[in-house]
Amino acid sequence: MKIVFLILLSITGIFSLSAQERDSSIYLLSSAVKKPEFPGGDLGFVRYINTHINFPQTMADTLNNKKVDCVVIIAQDGKVIPGAISKRSHNLLSRKVWEVLQKIPDFIPGETERGKRKFEYPLIFLFTTDTSVIHFRHTYSIFIPVFPTDNPEYQKLLNQEP
């Protein structure tokens, strides 16, 4: 009887480990049937970043067109888990991005054919004064233009409807 119980216990452990392994998989956005989405869509995400990051005009004058590449994980429940920031990214701007990512609201979770899953969500933050990039799309990453936060012209542009 003890042997049967131990065998059943070990089989149950194996199956539960397999379920945990499936749950811990992180999927690429290309495998999503429904991609994770910020409440308010892409433009809502750009607006959120631009209202919660401090990038004054004086900084934009010296650090124009600098990028911060990073990856976050969007969990099955929509929580954002900050991941890696590229070492090639500018130090000060990387810290600003990291601070915003720590406080970002939950996303609408992404799904594969099997339901809600964790997704790797690559982001490119471009700190710029070039307004033509607001509608730029990047093939493999989510592109986020960051404009000077103390310049009313840029903030007016962000609040216009497409």
Number of C-alpha atoms within 10 A of each C-alpha: 6 7 8 9 10 11 12 12 11 12 12 12 12 12 11 12 12 12 11 11 10 11 13 13 11 16 18 15 20 12 13 18 14 16 20 26 17 19 14 13 13 15 19 15 19 20 18 18 21 21 18 16 19 18 21 13 17 10 13 18 12 9 17 16 15 15 21 24 21 21 18 17 21 26 22 21 14 21 16 22 17 20 15 13 21 14 11 10 16 15 13 11 21 19 14 15 21 18 14 18 18 11 11 17 15 17 20 21 22 24 20 17 10 7 12 21 24 26 27 18 23 19 18 18 23 20 21 20 19 14 14 8 14 16 13 11 11 11 7 13 16 18 21 26 24 28 30 24 19 14 13 10 12 17 16 9 13 20 11 8 6 7
